[in-house]
Amino acid sequence: MKNTFFLKQPMMRRVLYALTPIYLFSLYFYGVKLVILSIVVFAGGILTEYIMEKRVNKKVSEAVLVTSLLFVLSLPPLTPWWIALTGIIFGVLFGKEVFGGFGRNPFNPAIVGRLFIYITFPNIMTYGWMEPGNFGINAITTATPLKLMRSGEGIFDVFKMFFGFRAGSIGESFIFLIILAAIYLIYTKTASWKIILSTFFSATILTYLFYFSGFINYPIQFLLSGSLLFVTVFMATDPISAPKNQMAHWYYGILIGSVTVLIRTFSLFPEGTSFAILLGNTFAPLMDELIKNKKKI
């Protein structure tokens, strides 16, 4: 039987496949908290797109499933359900549908929704962290490694950080699964390896420059903390909001990686990836245009 509700998008399905192991591990660590947030976010995202697309007799895109999954995995574990619902509705509506729906949005909808609630509800969104626990049982609230580093506190075990045993957004901690997902997405030509490499290596180079300058104390832990890898693999590589020109992918990644580290190091925000993605999305069309004109000269 044909799927008459969702617009079939094989590329989006591959992203969902890559995210599935991360979601399952997150489910083990956060249990019912993740289930509740998932139900609310997917319902809100799908319904918002359905209402908007029905007006022009179009189907709901499978991309909204990717947006909803990325959004829920980017949330702090203790995010109230009503804030999560507000964020996904805002992200899908104002980050995608007002521009004409799938393929026309200049910004990543998941990032738009995430930043909206991050700025609107800063106290809740910056203190909703908890230590990963078996189905969320007996878990305790705590600060993220990035916050501890900025305050000069804490002991950071690289092994635990690599395998996800640290506070953070729901899906950002499982570095080993994110790396495996990156390999899969690059192999299937779903994600741009140029964006992934240029984003991460520009962030790495700038991190070590600041380390030798005395601004950063734990360079490896600094890179493994926060959502840098998660955002690099799944959001920076969004084919709609990223540049279309292959050469522009390098500049786009360098911009995102550099801005992330600059915001982390010198601003009031301990995390800078979402702002960096939004800035990269803003300049992506200009990068395409400049490189196209350069080739003509």
N, C-alpha and C positions, 0 to 999 in steps of 0.2 A: 504494500500500500504506500502510495506516495505521501511525502511529507507536505501537507498543505498549509502548515502554520509558519514554519521557519524557512527562510531562504537558504538553500544549501550552499555552504561555503567550505570547501575542503581545507583551505589554509587555516581557517578559524578552528576547525576540528583538530588539526594537528597541534595548535596551541593548547587546546583543551586537553589533549592527550599528554602533552608535556607538563601541564599543571596538575594532572591527576595525582601522581605520587606525592607531590608537595601537599596537596589537599588532604590526602589520606594520613600522612604523618601529622599534619596539623590537627586532624580529627582525633588522633590518638592522644595528643598532648592537651587539647583544649575541649574536647568532647562536646557536651550539650551547648556550651557557649557558642561554638562555631556553628552548630546545627541551627540554632535560633537565628543567628546573624545571616546564615546562608539562605534560609527560607525567606526572610524579610527582604534581603538584597535582591535575590533572583526574582521574587514576585514584583518588587518595585521596579526593577530595571525592565523586565519583559513587558509589564503592563504599560509603563510609560511609553516605550517604543511602539507597542501595539496601538495605543490610542492615537499617536501621532501618524503612524504609517497607514492606519485604516482610512484616514482622511483622504489619502491619495491612492487608495486601493493597492497598497504594496504589502508584502509580507514582512514579518519581523525577521531581522537578520540574525544569523547564528553568532555574529560578532557581539551581540548584546550579552550572550552567554559568557564570552571571554571577558568583556567589560565587567560583568557582575562578579565573576570569579576572581579577577585581578583586584577588584575593589574590596571584596570581603577579605582577601588574603593580605591586603595592605592595611587593615584596621588593627588598632590595639585590641587585645583579647577582651578587655572589659568595656568596650564601646557599647553604650546603650542602643537598643534596637531602633529607637525612634531617630537617633542621630544617623545611624547607618542608612535608614530608609530615606531620610532627608538628603543624604549625600548622593545616593545612587540615582534618585529622581533628578536632582540638580545636574549631575554629571551627564546622564543620558539626554535630558531635555536641553540644557544650555551648552553642553559640550559636543552635541551631535545633531539632535533633531532640528534645532533652530537653523542649522546650516544646510538642511536638506536631507539628513539621514546618512546612512553608510556611504562611505567613499567621498563625502564632501566636507567632513569635519576637519578643521585645521588643527584641533587640539585632541589629545588623548582623553576620552570621556572619563575613564577611571581616575586619571590624575586630576581632572577638573573637579570631580565630585569629592575626591580625597582632600584637595586643597581647600575647597569651600568649607567643609566641616572642620578642618584643621585650624582655619583662621576664625571661623564663626564661634567655635566652641574650644578655644585653646586650652583651657584648664582641664577639661575632660579628656581631650585628645592627647594631651602630653603627660597624663598621669594614669592612663588606663593600662599600665603594663603589669605583667605578672610572670613569675617563674614558671616555665613549662612543667606541667604535672600530668600524671596518668589520668586522662579524661578530665583534667582540670580539678581533680579531687585534692584537697589539702594544699592547693597552690597558694602562694603568697604574693602580694604585690611588691614590686621592686622597681628600681630605676633601670633604664637601659644602659648597656656598656658605653654608648656615646655620651650619655649624661654623666656617668661616673668618670669618664676620661676628662671631660671638661672641668670637673670639680677636683681632679687629681686624686680620686678615691678608687678603691677596688683593685682586685687581682683578676687578671683576665687569662683564662686557660684557652689557648688557641684550639686545642683538640675539641673542647666542649663547644666553642663558638662555631667550629667548622661543621659539627654534626647537629647543631640546633639547640643545644642546652643553654640557652641564655634568653633574657627578656628581649622582646621586640614585637614588631607587627606579626600577625598570625603566620604568614607564610614566608617571611624574609629570612628566617634564621637557618634554614636547611641548605647550607652552602653546597654540600655534596650533591644534593638533588637538583639544585639550580644549575650546577656545572653540567650534570648529565642531561638536563633539559636543553641547555645551550648546544651541546653536541648534537642532540637529536634535531633541533630546529635548524641548525646550520646544515646538517647532512641532508635534510629534506628540503633545503632551500626555502624554508619558511621565514627565517630571520637572517638579517644581513650580518655576516661575520665581521665586516668592516666596522659597522657601528659598535658591535660588542667589543672588539679589540681596541678600537680608538677610544671608546668611553672608559673602559677599565684601565688601560695603560696610561692614559692622560691623567686619570685620577691617582694612579700609583706614582707616577713621576712627580706630580705636584705634592703628594703626601710626603714623599721622601725629601723633597726640597724643603718643605716646612719642618720636617723632622730634624734635618741638619741645621736648620735655622733656629731651632728651639721652640717652635710653635706647637708641635705635636710630640707626644711622648711615646706612644705605642703605634708605630706605623702599620704593622701587620694586623693588629687588633682593630685599628682604625678602619682599615679596608674591609675587614670581615664583619664589622658592626653595621647596624642600620640596614637600609634597603638598597645599597649601592648595586650589588650583584643582581638582586631580584628585579630592580627597575631597569638595569642595563639589558638584561636578557629578554624581558617580557614587555617593557613599555617603550624604551628607547627605540626598539626595532619595529614598532607599529608601522606597517607599510603605508598607512593613510596619512598619518601626521608627520612622518619622517620625510626627508628629501627623496626625490625620485632618481636623481642623478647619482650614479655609483661613486664618482669622485667626491661628491658633496657629503657622502656618508662619513668620510674621514673627518671633515671639518665639523660636522654635526656631532659626532661622538666626542671629539676634543672639547667642543663647547660644553656639552653636558657634563663630562667628567671633571673638567676644570672648575666650572661653576659650582658643582656639588661640593668639592673640597673647599673652595673659597667660602661658601656659605657655612659649612660645618665649622670652619676654623675661626672665622672673624665675625659672624653675625650672632644674633641672639638665639637663632634657631639651631638646635643640636643636629638636625638632619636637613639636607639641602637637595635631595634627589628630585622631589616633586617640583620644586621651583625651577631646578635646572632643566627638567623635561619640558615644562611649560615654556621656558625661555627658548629652548631648542626648537619646539614646535613653532614658535613665533617667527624665528628666523629661517626655518626650513625652506619656504617658498623663495625667499631672497637668495639663499645659497644656490638653489636650482637655477634661478635667473642669472646670477652673476657668472656661474660656471658655464652656462649655455652661451652667454654673450662673449665670454673669454675664448671659447672655442671658435667663435665666428671671426675673431680678430686675426 
